[in-house]
Amino acid sequence: MERVFGTIPVVLSGLGLNDSATEAVVFVAWRQTAGEMLSERTSPVEFFESRLVIAVEDRTWQRHLEDLAPQMLAQLNGKLGQGTVKFIEFRIAPASLAEAKRKRARNTKAAKTRAPIAPSLVNAANDIADESLRKSFLNAAAAYLDKGD
């Protein structure tokens, strides 16, 4: 996955500052930076004017993550390109977290009910050494093919 993120600064500059695409990429970078445990306890809400807003459950999580913000900011900008994110705001928003959990559950359920992927795509995916990148590739392919129905 790190190899993919290494190309992101070039991709972002090539997008011509498409705000929704940039936001989506920043959200993915947040999830990678936060890791699995923090991604379960946080949810990116919005990205504007170089400020990333992250929903947290309560004041305790907010305080702890504010202490970690400088390191997380450095990691994010290492993935995205220096200066992409200038500030991370941790906002107490349990409703946003609950909605994000419901969305993840729906996506997981949808992924389990998808039609089988063509063997040629599976073979292509098998050439991808990074397991998480391989899964992402197969999920993206399946989602794309589902939309074609």
C-alpha positions in Angstrom: 0.0 0.0 0.0 2.9 2.3 0.7 3.9 2.1 -3.0 0.5 3.3 -4.0 0.6 6.2 -1.6 4.0 7.2 -3.0 2.3 8.2 -6.2 -0.5 10.2 -4.6 1.3 13.6 -4.5 1.7 13.3 -8.3 -1.9 12.1 -8.8 -3.3 14.9 -6.6 -1.4 17.6 -8.5 -2.7 16.0 -11.8 -6.3 16.2 -10.6 -6.3 20.0 -10.8 -7.4 20.3 -7.2 -10.7 18.4 -7.5 -12.0 18.9 -4.0 -14.0 15.7 -3.7 -11.3 13.5 -5.1 -8.7 15.1 -2.9 -11.0 14.6 0.1 -11.5 11.0 -0.7 -7.7 10.4 -1.0 -7.1 12.2 2.3 -9.7 10.1 4.0 -8.0 6.9 2.7 -4.7 8.2 3.9 -6.2 8.9 7.3 -7.4 5.3 7.6 -4.0 4.0 6.7 -2.3 6.3 9.1 -4.7 5.6 12.0 -4.6 1.9 11.6 -7.3 -0.6 12.2 -8.0 0.1 15.9 -8.2 3.9 15.6 -10.2 3.6 12.3 -12.8 1.8 14.4 -12.9 4.7 16.9 -12.7 7.6 14.5 -14.1 8.7 11.2 -13.0 11.4 8.7 -15.8 13.9 8.3 -14.5 16.6 6.0 -11.4 18.1 4.5 -11.3 21.7 3.5 -8.7 24.5 3.4 -6.0 21.9 4.4 -7.9 21.0 7.6 -8.9 17.4 8.2 -11.9 17.0 10.6 -12.1 13.7 12.4 -15.1 12.5 14.4 -14.4 11.0 17.8 -16.6 9.4 20.4 -15.9 11.6 23.4 -13.6 14.1 25.1 -11.2 11.4 26.3 -10.5 10.2 22.7 -10.3 13.8 21.6 -7.6 14.7 24.1 -5.5 11.6 23.4 -5.6 12.1 19.7 -4.8 15.8 20.0 -1.6 14.7 21.7 -0.8 12.4 18.8 -1.8 14.9 16.1 1.7 16.2 15.3 3.0 12.6 14.6 -0.2 11.7 12.6 0.1 15.0 10.6 3.7 14.1 9.7 2.7 10.6 8.6 -0.3 11.9 6.6 1.9 14.4 4.8 4.5 11.8 4.2 1.9 9.8 2.3 0.1 12.8 0.6 2.9 15.3 0.0 4.0 18.0 2.4 1.5 20.6 3.2 -1.6 18.7 2.0 -2.9 18.6 5.5 -2.0 21.5 7.8 -4.2 20.8 10.7 -6.2 17.9 12.2 -9.3 18.8 14.2 -10.8 16.1 16.4 -14.5 16.8 16.8 -16.7 15.0 19.3 -19.4 13.5 17.0 -20.8 10.1 18.1 -23.6 10.3 15.5 -21.0 10.6 12.7 -19.1 7.6 14.1 -22.3 5.5 14.3 -23.2 6.4 10.7 -19.6 5.4 9.6 -19.9 2.1 11.3 -23.3 1.4 9.6 -21.8 2.3 6.3 -18.8 -0.1 6.8 -21.2 -2.8 7.8 -23.2 -2.3 4.6 -20.1 -2.3 2.5 -18.9 -5.5 4.1 -22.3 -7.1 3.6 -22.3 -6.0 -0.1 -18.8 -7.3 -0.6 -19.9 -10.7 0.7 -23.0 -10.9 -1.6 -21.3 -9.9 -4.8 -21.2 -12.2 -7.8 -17.9 -14.1 -8.4 -15.1 -12.2 -10.0 -13.9 -13.3 -13.4 -10.9 -15.7 -13.2 -8.8 -13.3 -15.4 -9.2 -10.6 -12.7 -8.4 -13.0 -9.9 -5.3 -14.1 -11.8 -4.2 -10.5 -12.3 -4.8 -9.8 -8.6 -2.6 -12.8 -7.6 0.3 -11.0 -9.2 -0.1 -8.2 -6.5 2.3 -9.1 -3.7 0.8 -6.7 -1.1 -2.2 -8.5 0.4 -4.2 -5.4 1.4 -3.6 -3.9 -2.1 -4.7 -7.2 -3.7 -7.9 -7.1 -1.6 -8.5 -3.5 -2.5 -8.1 -4.3 -6.2 -10.6 -7.2 -6.1 -13.1 -5.1 -4.1 -12.8 -2.2 -6.5 -13.2 -4.5 -9.5 -16.3 -6.2 -7.9 -17.9 -2.9 -7.1 -17.2 -1.6 -10.6 -18.7 -4.7 -12.2 -21.8 -4.5 -9.8 -22.5 -1.0 -11.1 -22.5 -2.3 -14.6 -25.6 -4.5 -13.9 
